[in-house]
Amino acid sequence: MKKYAIILAAGKGTRMKTDLPKCAYPLLKKPMIAYIVEHLYKSMMFDELITVVGHKKEVIQEILNSTVKYAIQKEQLGTGHAVLAAEKYIKDEEGYTIILPGDMPLIDDLVIKAAINEHLEFRHDLTVVSTIVDDPFGYGRIIRDEAGYLNAIIEEDDATKPVKAIKEINTGIYVITNKYLVPSLKKITNNNSKKEYYLTDIVKIMKDEKYLVGTFLLDKSSKAMGVNDLYTLSEAETILRGNINKELMKSGVAMINPKTITIGQNVVIDENVVIHPNTYITGNSHIHRGAIIGPNTEIHNSIIGEGVTCKHSLVYNSEVKKNSVVGPFAHLRDGAVIGENNRIGNFVEVKKSITGDTFKASHLAYIGDAEIGKNVNFGCGSITVNYDGVNKYKTTIGDDVFVGCNSNLIAPIVIEDNSIIAAGSTLDKNVPKGSLAIARAYQINKENYLRKPKKINEK
């Protein structure tokens, strides 16, 4: 018995006004379709995941890589046609298939499990997931017979005024017994106003053949929200953000003004963390116990150690080890690793560099492509000169080194242990252990140089 999931992701997303395929558009810095795939895996209900791609298929393939198989819909001829593109993968007649739109990022593993359990428990041949909404405009309406059973689904463009008043809608999620899927799809016609092959027509086809067709009513309609434009994207983001923040606060994370705080779904935050307003933490970030984050801070795909303070700063793809202080107005990026008890201060940028314990760069410095030992002081205005216009080069600084203000370290260069770099020096040669390096022009004072100002003739 095989259990399949088919995700429909071939649409252009014209109303999104974007060059990206609709399902690739980010929600909290993660593509919408990635949420669906993650929850399908989390449900542990499927043997194979199949994604139907079309418009800019390479974008979706780059996002999902080898986590799914791909079926290609060469022409946009409707949802029924899209599912039929996956025909070659539906080999096993025993089992079931779930079909989901790729623009429904709030659907979670609990809904997926519940819909499938309904399908199996009541021995349905087809189960349509429905929900009730206040504003059903744009959705297919659920038409029930006098006994309350599903009779048909009518799309918005084909609906009469009484049908449009119905508030129970089709979410676009279906569970179907495998052996009926492909034969039923091949009976769908395009006899409608759009001349498309509607997947919804499968309801009537299967009912006419006396198959058992049922529904699963989703109580929380927000989970089935489809994202069709940037406004509904913002609504989905507001719901997702609220749900994530609520769970984090219940687990012991303090949030000051949580409505201004955005936390991504894959972020891990330990208890006893304090997050201040206007903070964004996204990607696969981990914030360890006792950290204080924000205000006005953005962290993405980074690890923040125990007891770290990070405020008014940007941290991307980096790590800050315990008890360090970052900011205000610091920028860590591209694999920066900040050691324990560091001070990365005002307007300091660290790129692709490793700093040892008790390192200090308190203000106005750039550290790029460097490896720095412990107990190092990096003076105000000092930089590692790592780029010659063609290639990047490494700076290596040993332990217990003092780099004076306004120093330029022209890489490749090695500053050995216990060295001192005099303020204002520009170095392009290695500095031996225990040395004082001075590289300045001689100072010349011209006495009595100041001239008396000329008088301006008055007219």
Backbone torsions as a table, in degrees:
resi	resn	phi	psi	omega
1	MET	NA	129.6	-179.4
2	LYS	-113.0	141.9	179.4
3	LYS	-120.3	118.6	-174.6
4	TYR	-113.0	154.4	168.3
5	ALA	-128.4	130.3	177.9
6	ILE	-115.8	122.4	-179.8
7	ILE	-108.5	126.7	-177.3
8	LEU	-91.8	110.7	-174.2
9	ALA	-137.8	33.7	-176.1
10	ALA	-96.5	-5.3	-173.4
11	GLY	-71.6	154.2	179.6
12	LYS	-80.6	-30.6	-176.8
13	GLY	70.5	47.7	-176.0
14	THR	-56.5	-39.8	-176.9
15	ARG	-72.1	-12.8	176.7
16	MET	-76.2	-15.6	-179.7
17	LYS	55.2	49.4	-176.7
18	THR	-140.5	155.8	175.7
19	ASP	-78.5	-16.9	179.6
20	LEU	-75.5	149.0	166.2
21	PRO	-59.1	144.5	-173.6
22	LYS	-53.6	-44.7	-175.0
23	CYS	-69.8	-13.3	179.1
24	ALA	-90.4	-6.0	-176.0
25	TYR	-66.8	137.4	-174.1
26	PRO	-79.3	142.9	171.5
27	LEU	-125.0	116.4	-172.3
28	LEU	52.8	45.6	176.3
29	LYS	64.3	20.7	175.5
30	LYS	-132.9	132.2	-179.1
31	PRO	-57.1	141.6	-177.1
32	MET	-53.7	-43.1	-175.4
33	ILE	-66.0	-26.3	179.5
34	ALA	-64.3	-33.9	176.9
35	TYR	-61.1	-44.8	-176.6
36	ILE	-64.9	-46.4	-179.8
37	VAL	-62.1	-42.2	178.9
38	GLU	-60.9	-41.9	-179.0
39	HIS	-72.7	-32.1	174.5
40	LEU	-63.2	-42.6	176.6
41	TYR	-65.4	-40.9	-177.9
42	LYS	-63.6	-32.3	-179.2
43	SER	-68.3	-24.4	-179.3
44	MET	55.2	38.5	-177.8
45	MET	-109.9	2.8	-169.0
46	PHE	-133.6	147.6	175.3
47	ASP	-92.5	-35.1	-178.1
48	GLU	-140.0	139.0	174.5
49	LEU	-111.2	129.5	-178.4
50	ILE	-122.6	128.3	177.6
51	THR	-112.3	125.4	177.1
52	VAL	-87.8	119.3	-177.1
53	VAL	-119.3	160.9	179.2
54	GLY	-156.6	-90.7	-179.8
55	HIS	-58.7	121.9	-179.7
56	LYS	48.2	50.8	-176.2
57	LYS	-58.1	-28.4	-178.5
58	GLU	-64.1	-27.1	178.9
59	VAL	-68.5	-47.1	177.8
60	ILE	-63.9	-40.1	-179.1
61	GLN	-65.5	-34.6	177.5
62	GLU	-68.8	-33.9	179.6
63	ILE	-70.8	-47.5	-172.2
64	LEU	-93.2	-18.6	179.0
65	ASN	50.0	-127.3	-174.8
66	SER	-96.4	14.3	-179.9
67	THR	-73.6	-16.4	179.8
68	VAL	-138.1	167.3	168.1
69	LYS	-95.5	159.5	-174.4
70	TYR	-121.2	133.5	170.3
71	ALA	-117.0	139.8	-173.6
72	ILE	-107.5	124.8	172.0
73	GLN	-98.5	104.5	-173.1
74	LYS	-71.8	-33.6	177.6
75	GLU	-122.0	145.7	179.8
76	GLN	-84.9	86.8	-175.4
77	LEU	-114.4	21.5	176.3
78	GLY	109.1	168.0	-174.7
79	THR	-68.9	-35.4	177.3
80	GLY	-63.9	-41.8	177.1
81	HIS	-64.2	-36.9	-180.0
82	ALA	-64.1	-45.5	-180.0
83	VAL	-64.6	-37.3	-179.7
84	LEU	-63.8	-22.7	177.1
85	ALA	-63.1	-21.0	-179.6
86	ALA	-92.6	10.3	-174.6
87	GLU	-53.1	-41.5	-173.4
88	LYS	-64.0	-19.6	-178.4
89	TYR	-89.4	-18.8	-175.8
90	ILE	-87.2	80.9	-173.4
91	LYS	-91.6	-37.4	-172.5
92	ASP	-92.6	121.4	-178.9
93	GLU	-75.5	-20.4	176.7
94	GLU	-85.7	137.7	179.6
95	GLY	114.3	-163.7	-175.5
96	TYR	-141.4	165.5	177.3
97	THR	-133.1	134.6	171.4
98	ILE	-105.2	138.6	179.4
99	ILE	-117.3	127.4	-177.6
100	LEU	-134.1	144.2	170.1
101	PRO	-69.9	147.9	-179.4
102	GLY	-85.4	2.9	-178.2
103	ASP	-111.9	30.8	-176.1
104	MET	-123.4	70.7	-169.1
105	PRO	-71.8	-13.0	-177.1
106	LEU	-89.8	-6.7	174.0
107	ILE	-64.7	132.3	-178.0
108	ASP	-121.0	177.9	-176.1
109	ASP	-65.1	-27.0	179.5
110	LEU	-67.2	-42.0	177.4
111	VAL	-65.2	-43.6	-179.4
112	ILE	-59.6	-47.1	179.7
113	LYS	-63.2	-43.3	-177.2
114	ALA	-64.2	-41.2	-179.9
115	ALA	-64.8	-42.4	-179.8
116	ILE	-68.7	-40.9	177.9
117	ASN	-62.0	-37.7	176.1
118	GLU	-62.0	-44.2	-179.8
119	HIS	-60.3	-44.0	-176.8
120	LEU	-76.2	-41.4	-175.9
121	GLU	-64.4	-40.3	-177.2
122	PHE	-96.2	8.1	175.6
123	ARG	54.7	41.3	177.1
124	HIS	-71.5	151.3	168.7
125	ASP	-89.2	-30.6	175.4
126	LEU	-142.0	132.0	175.2
127	THR	-122.3	125.6	177.3
128	VAL	-102.8	127.7	176.9
129	VAL	-85.3	120.2	179.8
130	SER	-119.1	167.9	174.5
131	THR	-156.1	166.6	-178.6
132	ILE	-112.0	128.8	-178.1
133	VAL	-128.0	156.6	178.3
134	ASP	-71.4	-38.5	-178.7
135	ASP	-120.0	97.3	-174.7
136	PRO	-86.2	7.0	-175.1
137	PHE	-56.2	133.1	176.5
138	GLY	92.6	-12.6	-177.1
139	TYR	-100.5	155.5	171.1
140	GLY	-71.2	135.5	-177.6
141	ARG	-91.9	143.5	176.6
142	ILE	-83.9	119.4	178.7
143	ILE	-104.7	122.2	-179.1
144	ARG	-110.9	153.6	177.4
145	ASP	-84.6	-177.1	-176.1
146	GLU	-62.0	-27.0	179.3
147	ALA	-85.7	-3.1	178.0
148	GLY	91.9	4.5	180.0
149	TYR	-87.4	154.4	-179.8
150	LEU	-63.2	128.3	-179.6
151	ASN	-110.4	-41.0	-178.7
152	ALA	-166.6	168.9	171.1
153	ILE	-123.6	127.1	-179.5
154	ILE	-115.7	125.6	-179.0
155	GLU	-73.0	156.2	-178.1
156	GLU	-51.0	-47.5	-175.2
157	ASP	-66.7	-20.7	-178.0
158	ASP	-107.4	5.6	-173.6
159	ALA	-88.0	142.1	171.8
160	THR	-81.3	172.4	-178.2
161	LYS	-59.7	-45.6	177.6
162	PRO	-61.3	-36.8	179.2
163	VAL	-67.2	-39.0	179.9
164	LYS	-63.9	-21.3	179.1
165	ALA	-78.1	-12.5	179.2
166	ILE	-70.2	134.9	-176.5
167	LYS	-102.2	-7.6	174.9
168	GLU	-84.7	124.9	-173.3
169	ILE	-121.5	161.2	172.8
170	ASN	-84.2	125.4	179.7
171	THR	-77.2	-18.0	-174.7
172	GLY	92.7	5.8	177.9
173	ILE	-105.0	130.6	-178.3
174	TYR	-133.2	144.9	168.4
175	VAL	-119.5	127.9	-175.2
176	ILE	-137.3	142.9	175.6
177	THR	-67.8	132.3	-169.6
178	ASN	-52.8	-44.3	-171.3
179	LYS	-68.6	-13.7	178.7
180	TYR	-99.9	-9.5	-170.9
181	LEU	-65.9	-64.0	-174.6
182	VAL	-64.3	-45.6	178.3
183	PRO	-57.5	-38.7	179.8
184	SER	-71.0	-39.7	179.1
185	LEU	-59.7	-38.0	-176.4
186	LYS	-72.8	-9.7	177.8
187	LYS	-95.4	-4.6	179.0
188	ILE	-71.5	137.0	176.3
189	THR	-113.6	170.9	178.5
190	ASN	-106.2	35.8	-178.4
191	ASN	-84.3	72.7	-179.9
192	ASN	-152.8	177.9	-173.3
193	SER	-64.7	-29.1	-179.1
194	LYS	-95.1	-5.4	-176.5
195	LYS	55.9	41.7	178.5
196	GLU	-116.6	162.0	178.1
197	TYR	-93.5	97.1	-176.8
198	TYR	-77.3	128.8	174.0
199	LEU	-64.1	-27.7	-180.0
200	THR	-60.3	-25.3	-179.1
201	ASP	-65.9	-13.8	-179.3
202	ILE	-64.7	-24.1	178.9
203	VAL	-63.0	-52.3	-179.0
204	LYS	-64.8	-40.4	-179.4
205	ILE	-59.2	-45.6	-177.4
206	MET	-74.2	-33.6	177.2
207	LYS	-66.9	-40.1	179.0
208	ASP	-61.7	-27.0	179.7
209	GLU	-95.7	12.6	172.9
210	LYS	68.9	23.6	172.6
211	TYR	-78.6	157.2	-177.4
212	LEU	-85.9	111.9	-177.5
213	VAL	-112.6	126.1	-179.4
214	GLY	-133.7	-178.8	179.1
215	THR	-127.8	157.6	168.7
216	PHE	-123.3	114.9	-176.4
217	LEU	-86.5	116.7	179.0
218	LEU	-84.4	116.9	-176.5
219	ASP	-66.4	-44.0	-175.6
220	LYS	-92.8	92.9	-172.5
221	SER	-64.8	-25.4	-178.5
222	SER	-61.0	-27.1	-179.7
223	LYS	-67.5	-22.7	-179.2
224	ALA	-100.4	18.0	-179.5
225	MET	-65.4	122.4	174.2
226	GLY	-88.5	138.3	-179.3
227	VAL	-99.6	110.7	-177.4
228	ASN	-113.0	-18.0	179.7
229	ASP	-150.1	177.6	-174.6
230	LEU	-70.2	-24.7	177.2
231	TYR	-70.0	-48.3	178.8
232	THR	-66.3	-28.1	173.6
233	LEU	-61.3	-43.4	179.9
234	SER	-65.9	-35.8	176.8
235	GLU	-65.1	-43.1	178.4
236	ALA	-63.4	-40.2	179.6
237	GLU	-64.5	-39.6	178.4
238	THR	-62.3	-43.1	179.2
239	ILE	-65.0	-47.5	-178.1
240	LEU	-62.8	-44.2	179.6
241	ARG	-60.5	-44.3	179.5
242	GLY	-62.0	-42.1	179.7
243	ASN	-64.7	-43.7	-179.3
244	ILE	-65.0	-46.9	-178.2
245	ASN	-63.7	-39.0	178.9
246	LYS	-59.7	-47.6	-179.3
247	GLU	-64.8	-38.7	179.7
248	LEU	-66.3	-43.1	180.0
249	MET	-65.1	-36.9	177.5
250	LYS	-67.0	-23.7	-179.4
251	SER	-91.6	2.3	174.5
252	GLY	109.4	15.7	176.5
253	VAL	-98.2	123.5	179.9
254	ALA	-86.3	129.0	178.4
255	MET	-123.8	124.6	177.0
256	ILE	-92.4	113.6	-175.5
257	ASN	59.4	68.6	-173.1
258	PRO	-61.6	-22.1	179.5
259	LYS	-65.1	-18.8	178.8
260	THR	-96.6	1.6	-173.8
261	ILE	-108.2	132.1	180.0
262	THR	-118.6	121.7	179.0
263	ILE	-122.8	128.3	178.7
264	GLY	-71.7	159.0	-175.1
265	GLN	-65.5	-28.7	-177.1
266	ASN	-93.6	3.9	-179.2
267	VAL	-76.1	139.0	174.4
268	VAL	-111.3	125.5	178.3
269	ILE	-127.5	123.6	-179.4
270	ASP	-76.0	167.3	177.3
271	GLU	-69.2	164.0	-179.2
272	ASN	63.9	28.7	170.9
273	VAL	-100.6	141.0	176.9
274	VAL	-113.7	128.2	179.2
275	ILE	-119.2	123.9	-177.4
276	HIS	-92.9	168.8	-172.9
277	PRO	-58.6	158.2	174.9
278	ASN	58.6	42.0	179.6
279	THR	-113.1	138.2	178.9
280	TYR	-121.9	123.6	176.3
281	ILE	-128.2	116.1	-172.4
282	THR	-135.9	-179.5	179.7
283	GLY	69.7	-155.6	179.5
284	ASN	-92.9	56.4	-179.1
285	SER	-86.4	153.4	176.2
286	HIS	-134.7	121.3	178.5
287	ILE	-107.6	117.7	-174.1
288	HIS	-85.8	164.5	-174.7
289	ARG	-49.6	137.9	172.7
290	GLY	81.5	0.6	179.7
291	ALA	-74.4	151.4	175.0
292	ILE	-121.0	117.0	-173.0
293	ILE	-118.3	132.1	177.4
294	GLY	90.0	179.9	8.6
295	PRO	-78.5	172.0	171.8
296	ASN	54.3	52.5	-176.3
297	THR	-128.7	143.6	177.3
298	GLU	-126.3	125.7	-178.4
299	ILE	-128.1	129.3	-178.6
300	HIS	-138.7	128.8	177.8
301	ASN	49.9	48.2	-174.7
302	SER	-135.5	160.3	177.9
303	ILE	-113.4	124.4	178.9
304	ILE	-113.0	120.1	-171.8
305	GLY	-76.7	175.2	-177.7
306	GLU	-61.8	133.9	174.5
307	GLY	72.9	12.1	-179.2
308	VAL	-78.1	143.2	169.8
309	THR	-112.0	128.2	-179.0
310	CYS	-139.0	112.1	-175.6
311	LYS	-135.2	146.5	178.6
312	HIS	49.6	44.9	-172.2
313	SER	-141.6	166.9	177.3
314	LEU	-118.3	129.6	179.7
315	VAL	-132.7	112.5	-177.6
316	TYR	-123.9	126.1	173.7
317	ASN	50.9	47.2	-174.6
318	SER	-139.6	175.9	177.7
319	GLU	-135.3	136.3	175.0
320	VAL	-120.9	119.1	-176.3
321	LYS	-83.6	171.3	-162.5
322	LYS	-61.5	148.5	175.0
323	ASN	63.5	20.1	175.6
324	SER	-91.5	160.0	178.6
325	VAL	-120.5	127.2	-179.7
326	VAL	-121.7	126.2	176.3
327	GLY	99.4	179.2	6.8
328	PRO	-76.7	156.2	173.4
329	PHE	62.9	42.2	173.8
330	ALA	-101.2	161.2	-178.6
331	HIS	-138.8	114.1	177.3
332	LEU	-113.0	133.2	-175.2
333	ARG	-155.1	165.0	169.8
334	ASP	53.1	48.5	173.7
335	GLY	85.4	24.1	174.1
336	ALA	-66.3	136.5	175.9
337	VAL	-124.0	111.6	-176.5
338	ILE	-99.0	124.5	-175.8
339	GLY	-71.7	-176.7	-178.7
340	GLU	-73.1	148.3	175.6
341	ASN	55.2	36.9	176.7
342	ASN	-87.7	161.4	171.1
343	ARG	-128.5	106.3	177.0
344	ILE	-108.5	102.2	-164.6
345	GLY	-97.7	-151.3	-172.3
346	ASN	-59.7	126.0	172.9
347	PHE	55.6	44.6	174.6
348	VAL	-110.0	131.6	176.6
349	GLU	-115.4	130.3	177.2
350	VAL	-122.9	120.4	-177.0
351	LYS	-125.5	124.9	173.1
352	LYS	48.0	49.7	-176.4
353	SER	-136.7	156.8	177.3
354	ILE	-119.7	128.4	176.4
355	THR	-114.1	142.3	178.4
356	GLY	-78.8	-178.8	-179.3
357	ASP	-67.3	150.7	176.7
358	THR	56.1	42.5	173.9
359	PHE	-91.8	143.1	179.2
360	LYS	-131.2	126.0	167.5
361	ALA	-134.4	89.9	-165.4
362	SER	-77.5	-24.9	-178.8
363	HIS	-167.8	147.7	168.1
364	LEU	50.9	62.6	-179.2
365	ALA	-142.6	155.0	173.0
366	TYR	-125.9	126.8	-179.6
367	ILE	-126.4	108.1	-178.3
368	GLY	-129.3	136.1	177.8
369	ASP	54.2	51.7	-176.1
370	ALA	-128.3	153.2	170.9
371	GLU	-125.0	119.8	-169.2
372	ILE	-124.9	135.5	-178.3
373	GLY	-78.7	-163.9	-176.4
374	LYS	-91.2	159.3	177.6
375	ASN	56.2	45.5	180.0
376	VAL	-108.5	137.2	174.0
377	ASN	-111.3	124.8	-177.7
378	PHE	-111.8	111.8	-168.9
379	GLY	-70.7	163.0	179.9
380	CYS	-58.7	132.1	176.4
381	GLY	80.2	5.4	-178.3
382	SER	-89.0	150.7	-178.5
383	ILE	-143.6	154.0	166.5
384	THR	-94.5	121.2	-178.3
385	VAL	-88.7	92.7	-166.7
386	ASN	-101.0	-3.1	-170.7
387	TYR	-134.3	127.1	-179.8
388	ASP	-101.8	12.7	-177.8
389	GLY	98.7	-15.0	179.4
390	VAL	-128.1	-49.9	-174.8
391	ASN	-123.2	156.7	173.8
392	LYS	-100.3	142.3	-178.1
393	TYR	-128.4	158.4	-172.7
394	LYS	-98.8	143.0	170.8
395	THR	-110.0	130.7	177.4
396	THR	-119.0	125.0	-179.6
397	ILE	-123.2	128.6	-178.1
398	GLY	-78.8	-162.1	-178.9
399	ASP	-83.0	155.5	171.7
400	ASP	54.8	44.4	179.2
401	VAL	-105.0	140.8	175.9
402	PHE	-114.9	118.0	178.3
403	VAL	-104.3	113.7	-177.5
404	GLY	-69.7	166.9	-176.6
405	CYS	-61.1	149.2	174.7
406	ASN	56.0	41.9	176.5
407	SER	-100.4	144.1	176.4
408	ASN	-116.4	119.0	179.5
409	LEU	-104.8	104.4	-173.3
410	ILE	-86.4	109.7	-176.8
411	ALA	-77.7	153.4	3.0
412	PRO	-78.2	136.5	-177.1
413	ILE	-154.4	148.3	178.0
414	VAL	-123.9	124.9	174.4
415	ILE	-109.0	111.3	-173.7
416	GLU	-79.8	172.4	-174.3
417	ASP	-54.3	151.7	171.4
418	ASN	57.8	29.5	179.0
419	SER	-97.3	159.9	176.0
420	ILE	-127.2	131.4	175.5
421	ILE	-106.3	117.3	-177.8
422	ALA	-65.8	143.5	-179.7
423	ALA	-54.8	141.6	176.8
424	GLY	79.8	10.8	-177.6
425	SER	-88.1	144.9	170.5
426	THR	-117.9	113.0	-171.7
427	LEU	-110.2	136.1	172.7
428	ASP	-129.9	12.0	177.0
429	LYS	-126.5	150.4	178.7
430	ASN	-60.6	152.3	179.8
431	VAL	-114.6	118.9	-179.1
432	PRO	-66.9	163.7	-179.5
433	LYS	-57.4	134.9	175.0
434	GLY	71.8	19.7	-175.7
435	SER	-99.5	159.3	168.6
436	LEU	-107.3	121.7	-179.7
437	ALA	-108.2	125.5	177.8
438	ILE	-126.7	126.8	179.0
439	ALA	-140.3	80.8	-179.3
440	ARG	-132.5	159.0	168.1
441	ALA	-74.7	150.6	177.9
442	TYR	-64.5	143.5	176.4
443	GLN	-82.9	133.0	177.5
444	ILE	-124.1	125.9	176.3
445	ASN	-105.1	124.9	176.5
446	LYS	-99.5	105.2	-177.8
447	GLU	-73.3	150.3	179.6
448	ASN	56.4	32.9	-176.4
449	TYR	-80.6	-29.6	-174.5
450	LEU	-66.7	119.4	179.6
451	ARG	-87.2	150.3	176.7
452	LYS	-70.8	139.6	-180.0
453	PRO	-67.0	141.7	177.3
454	LYS	-72.9	145.0	177.5
455	LYS	-78.5	141.8	177.8
456	ILE	-90.2	122.4	-179.6
457	ASN	-66.0	126.9	178.2
458	GLU	-86.2	136.0	178.5
459	LYS	-104.5	NA	NA
